[in-house]
């Protein structure tokens, strides 16, 4: 621990122990506790490092008039110091623990009514319970009963903390889970080096907690439902993580209560109850795989809850009377990925039943009319809110259903896709009879028309169905449904009543299904023409969200591989639309249009083709946006556009590159670096530095010594061997404005900009400026760059004036003498190598690499803040209106 922190801590403890003293902010105690926790986790002893803490704890707990917040902090601090056996022993010798955690004493003082205090009591005990002595103290002090009572505390935070505390006790101290471990008071080190125990205290705790779970699991009244929810959450956690002895004990104790709860059919408990049952089933299967057959054969009869009983519980949940609960239970089962053929088949049929009813598709096989749940499900679906909720749950699970083994599926996977398409038609108001001939015959029961009316026009069902359709593109047999998928999606895109989000999801589904098969010959010419008309209409939609989705779609189309047939929309159609979108009034749309143009022109850039007149006009417009647009999103997109162009142009063969195109790109790069590095948006500047990095890579990647490891280099090492041409390449990047962009970024007020620029400058320095002079160094030293007399140039010149002695000589070489370091003046030229070696880049990189709050948000700063605030509070001569400013972290 820092010596200065140790010297300040006694004063801080005195401030905290004095009742009524103010603290700099509400989180000061949490910050202190975080610091102490970090010291403990690092393996140190708090009482050895901070001896004053023992007196502080003793002083505070003997004063029941102390501030409740300070008392709660003290309870948690006590638990932290007692987390080691040595700390526990020293606190016991001072009789501190009994005072700190004496609940009745705090109740009599009226402090127990404060939820903050109760949480401190719970968390203090939890921190302490890390070794057998602490568990013995906990059990012998009869703390289990009050902890159980706190499970139903009026404060949800207190109840949750108590819940987690119970889980900690049972899981942390559970005996080793290896077969045959049954010795009392055995100790064994787990993977974290913690000691676990099978002591009598632990056995007593398990028995008390298990009986409490059993007695409280089934709600006696509806008002106790929250208690049952809490216990079910706790049980799910315990059964998922408990070893066999604890798992056995818990399940043996609560099995009857679980069966009673299943029979009660409380809908609000369906999902947490399924979590418990599935956690038990999963762990049961895992334990069976771990235990060898010999151990299984030697088991005492009825020692474990039989798998048949768990299976019966699961079957009961998948046969509850309430249709909505039944659907939720089936969905929960399917999400857990169990491989139980019988229950999987049952869950699949449950989830397909609502779709079968609404769409009329024969999803349940030939005996659909005999389904025992069909009539009750129809009645459930006649209620609109319930219908929409159930249908959405089913839709969410359809992609997983199609991937289940064929022996669990009652119908071919492609028929499920057809059902989702039928549902989309119904939602849009189309007749279900309009389904293509590939659809199966309707088997909807009486009342289906009433059910269908509930989903017509439902945006929630439409969105959910489109999401399901997008995911179903990877299901077996998807190719057979492409034509009908395209037809339905086109209807949605052309529907004037479609919601903006529905249109967005329709575009996403269309792009996803285009990747199902590179051959789009199934898409008819009328569909292609229809899509073109739809896109032209939507790109002019009154809603900017629709225009944005349409522009994004046009960009995504460029990335879809198509073979053997023409693309859905060619460049001749998309480019003019995107060019027009550059004028959009909404900045998001302009930014999306720029990104879409970059994707659309990718192929042309890779081929090195000459730019068309239209593409040249686009480039001019993009430079205007970079210099004139008032929003940051389009300007960022412009810089990324040129990054993409330069990257793809660089990867193409030089022989196929157009000289006019290359010349225009060079001009653009120079302009982008100049404007982007001066932008007010820090992300634009970072993207500009990405472009500068690409230029450096192209110029110096062949040089030994040019490497980007991001760390400060050792300048005393042997200099790298430099390839010829370093002088001309350095001059080239100077001419493009790379060096100016990097130096500008180096002194930028935004840390991400400064950090990236500094790393690149270090890399460049190591590549072209060897520490020992040689012929190459002499030639490179003649390359200079211009520093303006204002802004970033002024800042760099100040730094050089402090670090180097040749600044005046460099100014005279550049022709700009007599510039004051503190004021504006004419620009000057300095040697690039001189600048790179004189700017203290390694030291600057070390500072920038550290977090920006490494100085102010330190433990030392926190302690100083508390003392300063206390002094301001206790001295009445403080100036009126004078505020003590404290650090926040």
Secondary structure, DSSP 8 states (H G I E B T S, - for coil): --HHHHHHHHHHHHHHHSTT---SSTTHHHHHHHHHHHHHHTT--HHHH-THHHHHHHHHHT-TTS-HHHHHHHHHHHHHHTTSHHHHHHHHHTTHHHHHT-HHHHHHTT-TT-HHHHHHHHHHHHHH-SSHHHHHHHHHTTHHHHHHHGGG-SSHHHHHHHHHHHHHHHHHT----STT---TT-EEE-TTS-EEE--HHHHHHHHHHHHHHHHHHS-SSGGGHHHHHHHHHHHHHHHHH--HHHHHHHHHHHHHHHHHHHHHT-GGGHHHHHHHHHHHHHHHHHHHHHS-HHHHHHS-TTSS--HHHHHHHHHHHTT-S-HHHHHHHHHHHHHTT---HHHHHHHHHHHHHHHHHHH---TT-TTGGG-TTHHHHHHHHTSHHHHHHHHHHHHHHHHHHHTS-GGG-SS-HHHHHHHHHHHHHHHTT--GGGS-TTS------TTHHHHHHHHTT-HHHHHHHHHHHHHGGGSTTGGGGHHHHHHHHHHHHH-TT--HHHHHHHHHHHHHHHTT-S--TTS-HHHHHHHHHHHHHHTT-SSHHHHHHHHHHHHHHHTS---SS--SS-HHHHHHHHHHHTT-SSHHHHHHHHHHHHHHTHHHHHHT----HHHHHHHHHHHHHHHH-SSHHHHHHHHHHHHHHHHHHHHS-GGGS-HHHHHHHHHHHHHHHHHHHT-S-HHHHHHHHHHHHHHHHHHHTTSTT-----S---TTS------TTHHHHHHHHHHHTHHHHHHHHHT-SSHHHHHHHHHHHHHHHHHH--SS--HHHHHHTT-EEEE-SSHHHHHHHHHHHHH-S-HHHHHHHHT-----TTS----EEEEHHHHHHHS-HHHHHHHHHS-TTTTTTSHHHHHHHHHHHHHHHH-TTS-TT--------
